[in-house]
């Protein structure tokens, strides 16, 4: 087990004390708001959630996010509002801060429903994710554990704004996705991207329709699933789609696809490539299944992603860089208000041939997380979890076993 420092112990003790105090207050008065705040005869609705996590240090940066925070040591605050003009037009916005470093527009889009009686809408702006199953339940209140699936959080060594000059330079950075530097494009130290970002939404146009047991979503956006953007940086667009089937009660089958330009225009120009930046794409496919019955919920998801990345110095590589992520998650309600949960993850990478060696282009990672949650009241949840992380290679710590606690409140 990873050693805890004094600061981590103090934070966890403080969090436990706050949770105990919240439990007493909730039992005594049920004073916390439990529903969104409605104004102007229901035309304006305000809601939000707060999650505070404290845990042991993660020396291998296994839980580092693309906003440069540990998912196990984070205070996250979301405030969301919707303004409904009529049955056809609704404006939705959400502001978010992590550890109070800054306030970001997590979501800002207009929802258009041409027919009020039909389940069809068009969304324009910074829209919800189209790709993947977990992307729809990234809020702490929807996640039975504290950590995130590797595909949605773990940082690879790829950067859209900086490129390795040759395969050997990329191989030398294996396992360093939390802080990586390359010789082409942007030359500063910065983090890489996950396979799919769970912490940022993309900007574009999205359409959603439901009919019977089928739900379908399609979108055109500025960034890619691993690098969502507020403003386009390569004169290209990502196309993404998702279909869900619900053949019987409790069973959901989903499939997602996405393809879009990954390399920024500045990085492509620095690489002196003849192709346009929009030719260097990320292409991804995802398949997922969920089955719930009685007190149990079981979920599984697989994501395959390919990045086409230019190398400046020969020998060049024409094959895409591939990553395959698989996650299996389960939750079981033991008694009312108390559940146990577990998730097993693996993220692997395709081989890359360099002059000096042939290795997977990044170091494979495996994670097992066990945890439990207790509902102090309907919208006040306390969670505990323990992880085992293992990385196959790289220059950093190759394993870590962080423990964390989290309190979640939403309305």
JOBELCOR-V788834 format. One record per residue. RES is the residue in one small letter. SS is DSSP state (H for helix, E for strand, - for the rest). PHI is phi in degrees with one decimal (999 if undefined). OMEGA is omega in degrees with one decimal (NA if undefined). Layout:
BEGIN
res=RES ss=SS phi=PHI omega=OMEGA
res=RES ss=SS phi=PHI omega=OMEGA
END
This chain:
BEGIN
res=x ss=- phi=999 omega=179.1
res=x ss=- phi=-64.3 omega=178.5
res=x ss=- phi=-69.6 omega=176.1
res=x ss=- phi=-94.0 omega=170.7
res=x ss=- phi=-90.2 omega=-175.7
res=x ss=H phi=-61.2 omega=-179.6
res=x ss=H phi=-63.5 omega=-179.3
res=x ss=H phi=-64.7 omega=179.3
res=x ss=H phi=-62.8 omega=-179.8
res=x ss=H phi=-63.2 omega=179.4
res=x ss=H phi=-64.0 omega=-179.1
res=x ss=H phi=-65.8 omega=177.2
res=x ss=H phi=-63.6 omega=177.9
res=x ss=H phi=-62.9 omega=179.4
res=x ss=H phi=-62.7 omega=178.7
res=x ss=H phi=-62.2 omega=178.6
res=x ss=H phi=-64.8 omega=177.6
res=x ss=H phi=-62.7 omega=179.3
res=x ss=H phi=-64.5 omega=179.1
res=x ss=H phi=-63.6 omega=178.2
res=x ss=H phi=-63.7 omega=178.1
res=x ss=H phi=-62.5 omega=179.5
res=x ss=H phi=-64.4 omega=179.3
res=x ss=H phi=-62.8 omega=179.8
res=x ss=H phi=-62.8 omega=-178.1
res=x ss=H phi=-65.2 omega=-179.7
res=x ss=H phi=-66.1 omega=-174.7
res=x ss=H phi=-73.2 omega=-171.4
res=x ss=H phi=-134.5 omega=-174.2
res=x ss=- phi=47.5 omega=-169.3
res=x ss=- phi=-83.8 omega=-177.4
res=x ss=- phi=-71.5 omega=177.2
res=x ss=- phi=-63.6 omega=-175.3
res=x ss=- phi=-122.1 omega=-178.7
res=x ss=- phi=-133.2 omega=173.0
res=x ss=- phi=-58.2 omega=-179.6
res=x ss=E phi=-85.8 omega=-178.8
res=x ss=E phi=-104.8 omega=179.3
res=x ss=E phi=-130.1 omega=174.9
res=x ss=H phi=51.4 omega=179.1
res=x ss=H phi=56.8 omega=177.3
res=x ss=H phi=86.4 omega=180.0
res=x ss=- phi=-76.7 omega=178.0
res=x ss=E phi=-120.1 omega=179.7
res=x ss=E phi=-127.5 omega=179.9
res=x ss=E phi=-123.3 omega=177.9
res=x ss=E phi=-139.4 omega=179.1
res=x ss=E phi=177.8 omega=175.0
res=x ss=E phi=-152.3 omega=177.9
res=x ss=E phi=-130.8 omega=174.9
res=x ss=E phi=-129.7 omega=179.0
res=x ss=E phi=-123.2 omega=-177.5
res=x ss=E phi=-119.4 omega=174.9
res=x ss=E phi=-139.0 omega=-177.7
res=x ss=E phi=-162.9 omega=178.8
res=x ss=- phi=-71.7 omega=-179.9
res=x ss=- phi=-67.7 omega=179.8
res=x ss=- phi=-120.2 omega=-172.9
res=x ss=- phi=-65.0 omega=179.4
res=x ss=- phi=-94.9 omega=-179.4
res=x ss=- phi=55.7 omega=-179.8
res=x ss=- phi=-69.0 omega=-176.0
res=x ss=- phi=-106.9 omega=179.7
res=x ss=E phi=-69.2 omega=-178.9
res=x ss=- phi=-107.0 omega=-179.1
res=x ss=- phi=-76.6 omega=166.6
res=x ss=- phi=-104.8 omega=171.2
res=x ss=- phi=64.3 omega=174.1
res=x ss=- phi=-128.0 omega=171.7
res=x ss=E phi=-82.9 omega=178.5
res=x ss=- phi=-65.7 omega=-179.7
res=x ss=- phi=-96.8 omega=-178.9
res=x ss=- phi=-139.0 omega=-169.7
res=x ss=- phi=-144.6 omega=167.4
res=x ss=E phi=-107.0 omega=-175.2
res=x ss=E phi=-122.3 omega=-178.4
res=x ss=E phi=-123.8 omega=177.0
res=x ss=E phi=-123.6 omega=172.6
res=x ss=E phi=-126.5 omega=-176.2
res=x ss=E phi=-119.5 omega=178.4
res=x ss=E phi=-142.0 omega=173.6
res=x ss=E phi=-129.5 omega=178.7
res=x ss=E phi=-120.8 omega=-176.9
res=x ss=E phi=-97.5 omega=179.1
res=x ss=- phi=-73.1 omega=179.0
res=x ss=- phi=-162.2 omega=-178.9
res=x ss=- phi=-69.4 omega=-174.7
res=x ss=- phi=-111.1 omega=-173.8
res=x ss=E phi=-128.4 omega=175.5
res=x ss=E phi=-139.2 omega=175.8
res=x ss=E phi=-101.1 omega=-179.5
res=x ss=E phi=-122.0 omega=-178.9
res=x ss=E phi=-143.7 omega=177.4
res=x ss=E phi=-147.5 omega=175.4
res=x ss=E phi=-107.6 omega=-175.5
res=x ss=E phi=-140.9 omega=171.8
res=x ss=E phi=-137.4 omega=175.4
res=x ss=E phi=-119.5 omega=-179.0
res=x ss=- phi=55.5 omega=177.2
res=x ss=- phi=57.3 omega=179.1
res=x ss=- phi=-74.4 omega=176.2
res=x ss=- phi=-167.0 omega=176.7
res=x ss=- phi=-107.7 omega=-175.0
res=x ss=E phi=-120.2 omega=173.4
res=x ss=E phi=-78.0 omega=-178.5
res=x ss=E phi=-66.9 omega=-179.9
res=x ss=E phi=-143.7 omega=174.1
res=x ss=E phi=-161.9 omega=-176.4
res=x ss=E phi=-151.0 omega=176.6
res=x ss=E phi=-101.4 omega=177.0
res=x ss=E phi=-100.4 omega=-178.6
res=x ss=E phi=-114.5 omega=176.4
res=x ss=- phi=-117.2 omega=-177.4
res=x ss=- phi=-59.3 omega=-179.7
res=x ss=- phi=-123.0 omega=-175.6
res=x ss=- phi=-64.3 omega=-176.0
res=x ss=- phi=-92.9 omega=-178.1
res=x ss=- phi=-117.2 omega=-179.3
res=x ss=- phi=-84.2 omega=178.9
res=x ss=E phi=-141.6 omega=177.6
res=x ss=E phi=-145.3 omega=176.3
res=x ss=E phi=-120.1 omega=-178.6
res=x ss=E phi=-121.9 omega=-175.0
res=x ss=E phi=-128.8 omega=179.2
res=x ss=E phi=131.9 omega=175.5
res=x ss=E phi=-87.4 omega=-163.5
res=x ss=E phi=-101.7 omega=177.3
res=x ss=- phi=-62.6 omega=-178.7
res=x ss=- phi=-63.9 omega=174.0
res=x ss=- phi=-96.9 omega=-171.8
res=x ss=- phi=-87.0 omega=167.6
res=x ss=- phi=90.2 omega=179.1
res=x ss=- phi=-89.5 omega=-177.7
res=x ss=H phi=-64.8 omega=-179.5
res=x ss=H phi=-58.2 omega=-179.9
res=x ss=H phi=-88.5 omega=-179.2
res=x ss=H phi=-140.1 omega=-178.8
res=x ss=- phi=-83.8 omega=178.6
res=x ss=- phi=-66.1 omega=-176.5
res=x ss=- phi=-59.8 omega=179.6
res=x ss=- phi=-71.4 omega=-179.7
res=x ss=- phi=-98.7 omega=-177.8
res=x ss=- phi=-97.1 omega=-177.2
res=x ss=- phi=-67.6 omega=178.7
res=x ss=- phi=-112.5 omega=-179.8
res=x ss=- phi=-96.5 omega=176.7
res=x ss=- phi=-75.1 omega=-179.4
res=x ss=- phi=-116.5 omega=172.5
res=x ss=- phi=-56.8 omega=-176.0
res=x ss=H phi=-55.6 omega=-177.7
res=x ss=H phi=-59.5 omega=-173.6
res=x ss=H phi=-98.7 omega=-174.4
res=x ss=H phi=-138.6 omega=-172.5
res=x ss=- phi=-65.5 omega=-174.5
res=x ss=- phi=-89.1 omega=174.7
res=x ss=- phi=-80.1 omega=-179.3
res=x ss=- phi=-89.4 omega=178.3
res=x ss=- phi=-84.8 omega=173.8
res=x ss=- phi=-127.5 omega=178.8
res=x ss=- phi=-75.9 omega=-174.8
res=x ss=- phi=-105.8 omega=-179.5
res=x ss=E phi=-144.0 omega=-173.0
res=x ss=E phi=-130.9 omega=170.7
res=x ss=- phi=-73.3 omega=-179.1
res=x ss=- phi=-70.0 omega=-178.2
res=x ss=- phi=-153.0 omega=-179.0
res=x ss=H phi=-56.6 omega=-178.7
res=x ss=H phi=-65.0 omega=177.0
res=x ss=H phi=-66.8 omega=176.9
res=x ss=H phi=-65.1 omega=-179.1
res=x ss=H phi=-64.2 omega=-180.0
res=x ss=- phi=-71.3 omega=-179.0
res=x ss=- phi=-102.1 omega=-176.4
res=x ss=- phi=-53.0 omega=177.7
res=x ss=- phi=80.2 omega=-177.0
res=x ss=- phi=-112.1 omega=-174.6
res=x ss=- phi=-63.2 omega=179.4
res=x ss=- phi=-69.3 omega=179.2
res=x ss=- phi=-159.9 omega=-171.2
res=x ss=E phi=-135.2 omega=-178.4
res=x ss=- phi=-137.9 omega=177.8
res=x ss=- phi=-127.2 omega=-173.1
res=x ss=- phi=-92.7 omega=-179.0
res=x ss=E phi=-119.7 omega=-178.6
res=x ss=E phi=82.1 omega=178.2
res=x ss=- phi=-59.5 omega=-173.7
res=x ss=- phi=-105.7 omega=178.8
res=x ss=- phi=-84.9 omega=173.1
res=x ss=- phi=-77.9 omega=179.0
res=x ss=E phi=-157.9 omega=-178.7
res=x ss=- phi=-84.1 omega=173.2
res=x ss=- phi=-84.1 omega=-176.9
res=x ss=- phi=-112.5 omega=171.1
res=x ss=- phi=-79.2 omega=174.0
res=x ss=- phi=-63.0 omega=176.4
res=x ss=- phi=-135.4 omega=-179.8
res=x ss=- phi=-81.7 omega=176.0
res=x ss=- phi=-96.2 omega=-171.5
res=x ss=- phi=-114.1 omega=178.2
res=x ss=- phi=-139.8 omega=174.4
res=x ss=- phi=-104.2 omega=-176.4
res=x ss=E phi=-94.4 omega=-177.8
res=x ss=E phi=-112.2 omega=179.7
res=x ss=E phi=167.5 omega=-178.7
res=x ss=E phi=-124.1 omega=-177.7
res=x ss=E phi=-133.5 omega=176.4
res=x ss=E phi=-122.8 omega=-178.6
res=x ss=E phi=-136.5 omega=179.8
res=x ss=E phi=-142.1 omega=175.8
res=x ss=E phi=-129.4 omega=178.1
res=x ss=E phi=-150.6 omega=179.8
res=x ss=- phi=62.3 omega=-177.1
res=x ss=- phi=-96.3 omega=-177.0
res=x ss=E phi=-121.5 omega=173.4
res=x ss=E phi=-127.7 omega=-178.1
res=x ss=E phi=-135.9 omega=179.2
res=x ss=E phi=-136.9 omega=176.7
res=x ss=E phi=-138.2 omega=-177.1
res=x ss=E phi=-149.9 omega=170.0
res=x ss=E phi=-122.2 omega=-173.3
res=x ss=E phi=-133.7 omega=-175.1
res=x ss=- phi=-80.6 omega=-176.7
res=x ss=- phi=-106.7 omega=175.8
res=x ss=- phi=-120.5 omega=-177.1
res=x ss=- phi=-64.6 omega=178.0
res=x ss=- phi=-89.1 omega=-177.6
res=x ss=- phi=-142.1 omega=177.4
res=x ss=- phi=-62.2 omega=-174.7
res=x ss=- phi=-129.1 omega=169.7
res=x ss=- phi=-84.0 omega=-179.4
res=x ss=- phi=-133.1 omega=-178.7
res=x ss=- phi=-59.9 omega=179.7
res=x ss=- phi=-124.5 omega=-178.6
res=x ss=- phi=-148.5 omega=178.3
res=x ss=- phi=55.6 omega=178.5
res=x ss=- phi=-136.2 omega=-179.2
res=x ss=- phi=-133.7 omega=173.6
res=x ss=E phi=-92.5 omega=172.2
res=x ss=E phi=-108.6 omega=-178.3
res=x ss=E phi=-138.4 omega=179.0
res=x ss=E phi=-150.1 omega=178.2
res=x ss=E phi=-148.3 omega=176.5
res=x ss=E phi=-128.6 omega=175.8
res=x ss=E phi=-120.7 omega=175.2
res=x ss=E phi=-115.7 omega=177.7
res=x ss=- phi=-125.0 omega=-171.5
res=x ss=- phi=-68.3 omega=178.6
res=x ss=- phi=-139.0 omega=179.9
res=x ss=- phi=-62.0 omega=177.3
res=x ss=- phi=92.4 omega=-177.4
res=x ss=E phi=-112.5 omega=176.8
res=x ss=E phi=-128.0 omega=176.8
res=x ss=E phi=-115.2 omega=-177.1
res=x ss=E phi=-130.4 omega=175.6
res=x ss=E phi=-143.5 omega=-177.6
res=x ss=E phi=-130.8 omega=174.1
res=x ss=E phi=-137.9 omega=176.8
res=x ss=E phi=-157.6 omega=176.5
res=x ss=E phi=-151.9 omega=178.4
res=x ss=E phi=-166.7 omega=179.9
res=x ss=E phi=-68.5 omega=-174.2
res=x ss=- phi=-103.7 omega=-175.3
res=x ss=- phi=-79.3 omega=178.4
res=x ss=- phi=-70.9 omega=179.0
res=x ss=H phi=-60.9 omega=179.6
res=x ss=H phi=-65.5 omega=178.7
res=x ss=H phi=-67.4 omega=179.3
res=x ss=H phi=-64.9 omega=178.4
res=x ss=H phi=-66.2 omega=178.2
res=x ss=H phi=-65.4 omega=179.1
res=x ss=- phi=-79.0 omega=178.9
res=x ss=- phi=57.1 omega=178.6
res=x ss=- phi=-84.5 omega=-179.9
res=x ss=- phi=-78.4 omega=-179.7
res=x ss=- phi=-71.9 omega=173.7
res=x ss=- phi=-72.9 omega=177.4
res=x ss=H phi=-59.6 omega=-178.1
res=x ss=H phi=-69.1 omega=177.5
res=x ss=H phi=-82.3 omega=-177.8
res=x ss=- phi=-99.7 omega=-165.2
res=x ss=E phi=-106.7 omega=161.9
res=x ss=E phi=-108.3 omega=177.4
res=x ss=E phi=-121.3 omega=-174.5
res=x ss=E phi=-138.9 omega=172.9
res=x ss=E phi=-132.5 omega=178.5
res=x ss=E phi=-135.6 omega=174.5
res=x ss=E phi=-131.3 omega=-176.8
res=x ss=E phi=-148.2 omega=178.6
res=x ss=E phi=-143.2 omega=175.6
res=x ss=E phi=-135.8 omega=177.0
res=x ss=E phi=-137.0 omega=179.5
res=x ss=E phi=-125.4 omega=177.9
res=x ss=E phi=-156.1 omega=-180.0
res=x ss=- phi=60.9 omega=-177.0
res=x ss=- phi=-91.6 omega=-171.5
res=x ss=E phi=-116.5 omega=172.7
res=x ss=E phi=-132.9 omega=178.5
res=x ss=E phi=-124.2 omega=-179.6
res=x ss=E phi=-132.0 omega=174.4
res=x ss=E phi=-143.2 omega=-179.0
res=x ss=E phi=-148.0 omega=175.0
res=x ss=E phi=-126.4 omega=179.0
res=x ss=E phi=-130.2 omega=175.5
res=x ss=E phi=-117.3 omega=-178.5
res=x ss=E phi=-127.3 omega=177.3
res=x ss=E phi=-129.1 omega=176.4
res=x ss=E phi=-114.3 omega=171.7
res=x ss=- phi=-95.4 omega=-174.7
res=x ss=- phi=-122.7 omega=179.0
res=x ss=- phi=-79.0 omega=171.7
res=x ss=- phi=-110.2 omega=-174.2
res=x ss=- phi=-81.2 omega=-172.9
res=x ss=- phi=-99.0 omega=177.1
res=x ss=- phi=-67.3 omega=4.8
res=x ss=- phi=-79.0 omega=177.8
res=x ss=- phi=-75.7 omega=-179.4
res=x ss=- phi=-124.3 omega=179.5
res=x ss=- phi=-97.9 omega=179.3
res=x ss=- phi=-72.3 omega=178.3
res=x ss=- phi=-71.9 omega=173.1
res=x ss=E phi=-85.2 omega=-171.9
res=x ss=E phi=-112.7 omega=172.3
res=x ss=E phi=-131.6 omega=178.6
res=x ss=E phi=-127.5 omega=-179.3
res=x ss=E phi=-120.0 omega=177.7
res=x ss=E phi=-132.1 omega=-178.1
res=x ss=E phi=-135.8 omega=174.8
res=x ss=E phi=-127.2 omega=-173.3
res=x ss=E phi=-134.6 omega=177.3
res=x ss=E phi=-139.1 omega=177.3
res=x ss=E phi=-140.5 omega=-179.5
res=x ss=E phi=-135.2 omega=178.5
res=x ss=E phi=-82.1 omega=-176.2
res=x ss=E phi=-78.8 omega=173.7
res=x ss=E phi=-140.4 omega=178.0
res=x ss=- phi=-53.2 omega=179.0
res=x ss=- phi=92.3 omega=-177.2
res=x ss=E phi=-123.6 omega=178.2
res=x ss=E phi=-136.8 omega=171.1
res=x ss=E phi=-116.6 omega=-176.9
res=x ss=E phi=-145.3 omega=177.7
res=x ss=E phi=-151.4 omega=176.2
res=x ss=E phi=-143.9 omega=175.2
res=x ss=E phi=-119.3 omega=-173.6
res=x ss=E phi=-130.4 omega=168.6
res=x ss=E phi=-144.3 omega=176.9
res=x ss=E phi=-128.1 omega=-178.5
res=x ss=E phi=-120.0 omega=-173.5
res=x ss=E phi=-135.1 omega=-180.0
res=x ss=- phi=-73.4 omega=179.4
res=x ss=E phi=-73.7 omega=177.0
res=x ss=E phi=-131.9 omega=-178.5
res=x ss=E phi=-93.9 omega=173.9
res=x ss=- phi=-110.7 omega=178.1
res=x ss=- phi=-71.9 omega=-174.8
res=x ss=- phi=-89.4 omega=-175.4
res=x ss=- phi=-164.7 omega=172.8
res=x ss=E phi=-121.1 omega=-175.5
res=x ss=E phi=-143.5 omega=166.8
res=x ss=E phi=-56.3 omega=-173.1
res=x ss=- phi=-68.1 omega=169.8
res=x ss=- phi=-139.3 omega=-175.8
res=x ss=- phi=-84.2 omega=-179.4
res=x ss=- phi=-63.3 omega=-176.8
res=x ss=E phi=-130.8 omega=174.0
res=x ss=E phi=-127.5 omega=179.6
res=x ss=E phi=-136.8 omega=169.8
res=x ss=E phi=-122.2 omega=-179.7
res=x ss=E phi=-130.5 omega=177.0
res=x ss=E phi=-117.9 omega=-178.2
res=x ss=E phi=-163.0 omega=178.7
res=x ss=E phi=-149.4 omega=178.0
res=x ss=E phi=-137.3 omega=178.4
res=x ss=E phi=-133.0 omega=179.6
res=x ss=E phi=-86.7 omega=176.9
res=x ss=E phi=-66.2 omega=166.0
res=x ss=E phi=-147.8 omega=-169.8
res=x ss=- phi=-53.7 omega=-176.3
res=x ss=- phi=-118.0 omega=174.9
res=x ss=E phi=-136.1 omega=-169.9
res=x ss=E phi=-121.8 omega=174.9
res=x ss=E phi=-113.0 omega=-177.5
res=x ss=E phi=-127.5 omega=172.1
res=x ss=E phi=-130.6 omega=176.7
res=x ss=E phi=-154.6 omega=173.6
res=x ss=E phi=-132.9 omega=-177.9
res=x ss=E phi=-117.2 omega=162.8
res=x ss=E phi=-125.9 omega=179.2
res=x ss=E phi=-112.7 omega=177.7
res=x ss=E phi=-137.5 omega=-179.2
res=x ss=E phi=-120.8 omega=-176.6
res=x ss=- phi=-90.3 omega=177.2
res=x ss=- phi=108.9 omega=-175.9
res=x ss=- phi=94.7 omega=-175.3
res=x ss=- phi=-92.0 omega=179.3
res=x ss=- phi=-91.5 omega=174.9
res=x ss=- phi=-55.9 omega=-174.4
res=x ss=- phi=-95.9 omega=174.9
res=x ss=E phi=-153.9 omega=178.6
res=x ss=E phi=-158.7 omega=-176.9
res=x ss=- phi=-130.8 omega=-177.4
res=x ss=- phi=-72.6 omega=175.9
res=x ss=E phi=-119.5 omega=-176.9
res=x ss=E phi=-148.0 omega=172.8
res=x ss=E phi=-129.1 omega=-177.5
res=x ss=E phi=-148.3 omega=171.3
res=x ss=E phi=-116.8 omega=-174.8
res=x ss=E phi=-129.1 omega=175.4
res=x ss=E phi=-129.7 omega=179.0
res=x ss=E phi=-145.6 omega=177.4
res=x ss=- phi=-150.6 omega=NA
END
